[in-house]
Structures are given as C-alpha cells and as structure tokens.
Amino acid sequence: MSIRPKDPLLLAGKVMALLMQAAMAIGALALLIAIPVVTFYHEDVIDAFAREVNDPAASLPIGALIGIMLIGLAVVGLLFFFFDRLRRIIATVGEGDPFQPGNANRLSQMGWLILSVQLLAVPANWLIMPIARAADEAQTVHFATGGKVDFGLLLLTIVLFILARVFRHGAAMRDDLEGTV
C-alpha cells in the first residue's frame, strides 16, 4: 500500500539516490581502468607529468598515486552501497511501512559505510603527501591537502546510528501494538 504514490519528495530522493549510484559506478569503472593503465604505463605517466610541469627532472610517486586510486575505488564502492541502502529505505517509505527492522539495519549499515569512508581518509592523507610534494617541487602547481577530520561526516554517522535505534524502537512498538490488537 502506498501512502502517496506521486510524492515529489520521495521521487526526488529515489532519483537522486539512483543518480548517485550511477555516478559511483562510473567512478569505479574509471578507476578500474586507470589503475592498471598507471601501473603498467607508469613511465609514460611520469613523462607526461614532467612535460605538463615543464620540468624534465620532475617525478611523480606512482606508488602513492596507485594507492590513492585504490582508496578511491574503495570509497566509491562504499558510497555505492550507501546510496543503495538509502534507495531501499525510500522505497519502504513510499510503500507506507518505514518502521521495520530492515530499515533499522539499513540505517546502521549506512552509518558503518560513512564511518569507513571517513577512516579511509587517514591513509589517503598519508599517500597524498608525496604527490603534493612532487607538485609543489614542480613549482607550477600548488597542491593543498586536507588532512582534517570531516565533522559533517562524523555527525552524519552519529545521526544514522541514532536513527537506526529510533527505527528499531518504532518497529518494536508497532509489533507490540499489533500483538495487542
């Protein structure tokens, strides 16, 4: 049973979640192509970097670059699953039954996925440093690195875990109510 079959907010959420999943899939595909290309043609990549910065002695730390791309692949994979969980929650809202244990589990999974993305930022920041140094040494590119904790993502993680508890409690209350009727 659907509460509002043409609810524009639910439709927008569903479309956005699908678009984000498509973007993550495209990003993953691009990285799956780029990683072997950079791995097997690393000398050509270093030469192209040296030409780009107009310094024949410039070097690019290929190991760090490949590491960043592998972390990027993991991140887009995690985010793909994050948006899948979101899309599934939106579908249950459209069906009129959002307070179910499955949604509580999905919200909890979403919290763990976002926390994993945040944790992957730590090795990414370590790996970006040699790339930033190479770019700065070329003196034609200024490379700024983050290296900061994203408090917005941490807040999102906490909110997702709290919502998971709310949904578990709501589902339990609904089950209790149905048992008394």
N, C-alpha and C positions, 0 to 999 in steps of 0.2 A: 504494500500500500504506500503510495507516495503522498506526502503532505502537500507539496506544491510542485507539480511536475515541470513547471516552466519558471522556477525560481531563478532569477537572473544572477543572484549571488552564488548559488550552487553551480550554475552553468559556468560562470566566470572562473570559479575555483577549479572546476573539473578541467576546463580548457587550459588554464594556467599550469596545472599540475602535469597535464599531458605535454604541453609545450616544453616545460622544464625537463621532463623525462626525455623528450626528443633531443633537446639541447645536450643533455648529459650523454646520451647515446652517440651523438655526433662527436662530442668531445672525446669520448672513449675511443671511437673509431679513429679519429685523427691521431690520438696518442699511440694507438696500436700500430699505426702506420709509421709515425715519426720515430718511435723508439728503435725499431730495427734499422731504419734508414740512418739515424745518427750513430747507432752502434757500428754498423758495417761501413759507413762512409764518413767516419769521424775526421779523417784528414781533410776531406773536402769541406766539411763544416768549419773546421779551424781555418782553412784557407779563405773561405767566404767571410768569416768573421774578420780576419786580418785585412781583407780588401775593403770591407764595409767601414772599418775604423781607420782605414788608410795608414796602417802600421804593419809592415811585413813581419815584425817580430811579435806581434800580438798573439796571444794564445788564449784558448778557451778551455776551461776544465771540463772535458767531456764526461768524465765520471759523475761529476756533480750535476751536470745538465741531464744526464740519463736518470740519475736519482730523483731529481725534481720531476721529471716526466713520469716516472713510476709512481711517485707520491700523487701526482696529479691524476693519474689513472685510478688509483685507489679512491681518491676524493670524488671524482665524477661517478664512480661505481657506487659509493656510499650514498651520494646525493640522488642517484637514480632510484635506489631503493627507498630513500626518504620520501621522494615525491610519489612513489608507488603507494606507500602506506597512506600518505595524505589523500591520494585519489580514492583509495578504498574507504577511508573514513567519510569523505564527502559523499560517496555513493550510499553509505548507510544512512546518512542524514537525509538524503533525498528519498530514501525508502521509508523514512519516518521512524527508524529504530537505531538512533545513535548510541544509546546507553546499553552496550552489550560488551561482554568480556573481550571479544575480538578487537574492539576499538581501544579498550584499555591496553591490551597487548601491543597494538599498533603504535599508540602514543608512547609507550615505554620504549619500543624499538626505535622510534624516531628520536627519542632522547639519546639513546645509545649511539645512534648513527651520527647525530650532530656532535656529541662528545668525541667520537672517533675522528671526525673531521678536524675538530679543534686540536686534538692530540697529534694528528699528522702534521700540523703546522710547526711543531717543535723541530722534527728532523728537516722539514722543508726550509726552515730559517737557517739551520746549520749548513745545509747544502747550498743555499743561495749566496752565502758569504763569499766563497771563492769566485763565483760568477760575477758578483758585484765588484770584487777587487779587480778582476780582469777588465770589466767595463770601465771602471774608474781609471785604471792604468792606461787605457787607450786614450783617455782624456777627450774623447769625443762624445762619450755617453756618461751621464751621471745616473747611477743606479741606486735608488733608495730601497732599503729593506725594511720590512715591518718589524718583526721580532716582538710584537706586543701580543698580549692576551686579548682576544676579542670578547669583551664583556657582553656584547649583544648576543653572541652565540652561547656564552655561558648562561645568560639569563633565559634564552630560548630553551636550553637544555633543562634548566630547573622548572620552567613553566610546563614543558612537556611531561616531565616526571610527575609534577603535581596534578596536571590534567589526567594523567593515566590513573592516579589514585581516585580522583573525582569520578571518572568513568567506571572504575571498578566498584566504587561505593554505590553509584547510581544504578548499576546493573544488579548489584546485590539487593538494593532496596526494591527495585522493580520485581525481582524474583520473589522476595518476601511478600510483597503486595499481591502478586498473582497467586501465591500459595494460600493467602488468607481469603481470597475471593471465591 
